[in-house]
Amino acid sequence: MMLYGPLLGALILGGFILLLTWWLAKKRLSLLLISLPSLTTIVVALVLFYIGIVEIRGFEGAAYGFLSIFLFTFAIISLILAKKTRASL
């Protein structure tokens, strides 16, 4: 459960981030606005990783670390999607 809970949370949030990035790219906005969801997700993932390692520690902190790693992965995918869709326009 320590792995599946953060994975499920990251899948839900990551799906929302990918849909939001795709929708913003479809509206033909600037690259900064298209990549804003992924940039905020990277910041959130770094903060969660810091909280998990420094503040909480232990097994609960490892769950925060897993969540931040999964969110960071979705943020990188969203950033790549934003750059590719912007380049194709």
Contacts in CASP RR format, 6 or more apart in sequence:
PFRMAT RR
TARGET T0000
AUTHOR 0000-0000-0000
METHOD contacts of the structure
MODEL  1
MMLYGPLLGALILGGFILLLTWWLAKKRLSLLLISLPSLTTIVVALVLFY
IGIVEIRGFEGAAYGFLSIFLFTFAIISLILAKKTRASL
2 59 0 8 1.000
2 62 0 8 1.000
2 63 0 8 1.000
2 66 0 8 1.000
3 66 0 8 1.000
5 63 0 8 1.000
6 63 0 8 1.000
6 64 0 8 1.000
6 65 0 8 1.000
6 66 0 8 1.000
6 67 0 8 1.000
6 70 0 8 1.000
7 66 0 8 1.000
7 70 0 8 1.000
9 67 0 8 1.000
9 70 0 8 1.000
10 67 0 8 1.000
10 70 0 8 1.000
10 71 0 8 1.000
10 73 0 8 1.000
10 74 0 8 1.000
11 70 0 8 1.000
13 41 0 8 1.000
13 71 0 8 1.000
13 74 0 8 1.000
14 41 0 8 1.000
14 71 0 8 1.000
14 74 0 8 1.000
14 78 0 8 1.000
15 74 0 8 1.000
17 37 0 8 1.000
17 38 0 8 1.000
17 41 0 8 1.000
17 74 0 8 1.000
17 75 0 8 1.000
17 78 0 8 1.000
18 74 0 8 1.000
18 77 0 8 1.000
18 78 0 8 1.000
18 81 0 8 1.000
20 37 0 8 1.000
21 34 0 8 1.000
21 35 0 8 1.000
21 37 0 8 1.000
21 38 0 8 1.000
21 78 0 8 1.000
21 81 0 8 1.000
21 82 0 8 1.000
22 81 0 8 1.000
22 85 0 8 1.000
24 33 0 8 1.000
24 34 0 8 1.000
24 36 0 8 1.000
24 37 0 8 1.000
24 82 0 8 1.000
25 34 0 8 1.000
25 81 0 8 1.000
25 82 0 8 1.000
25 85 0 8 1.000
25 86 0 8 1.000
25 89 0 8 1.000
26 85 0 8 1.000
28 89 0 8 1.000
31 82 0 8 1.000
31 83 0 8 1.000
31 86 0 8 1.000
34 82 0 8 1.000
34 85 0 8 1.000
34 86 0 8 1.000
35 78 0 8 1.000
35 79 0 8 1.000
35 82 0 8 1.000
35 83 0 8 1.000
37 78 0 8 1.000
38 75 0 8 1.000
38 76 0 8 1.000
38 78 0 8 1.000
38 79 0 8 1.000
38 82 0 8 1.000
39 75 0 8 1.000
39 79 0 8 1.000
41 71 0 8 1.000
41 72 0 8 1.000
41 74 0 8 1.000
41 75 0 8 1.000
41 78 0 8 1.000
42 72 0 8 1.000
42 75 0 8 1.000
44 71 0 8 1.000
45 68 0 8 1.000
45 69 0 8 1.000
45 71 0 8 1.000
45 72 0 8 1.000
45 75 0 8 1.000
46 68 0 8 1.000
46 72 0 8 1.000
48 64 0 8 1.000
48 65 0 8 1.000
48 67 0 8 1.000
48 68 0 8 1.000
48 71 0 8 1.000
49 64 0 8 1.000
49 65 0 8 1.000
49 68 0 8 1.000
49 69 0 8 1.000
51 61 0 8 1.000
51 64 0 8 1.000
52 60 0 8 1.000
52 61 0 8 1.000
52 62 0 8 1.000
52 64 0 8 1.000
52 65 0 8 1.000
52 68 0 8 1.000
53 61 0 8 1.000
53 64 0 8 1.000
53 65 0 8 1.000
56 64 0 8 1.000
END
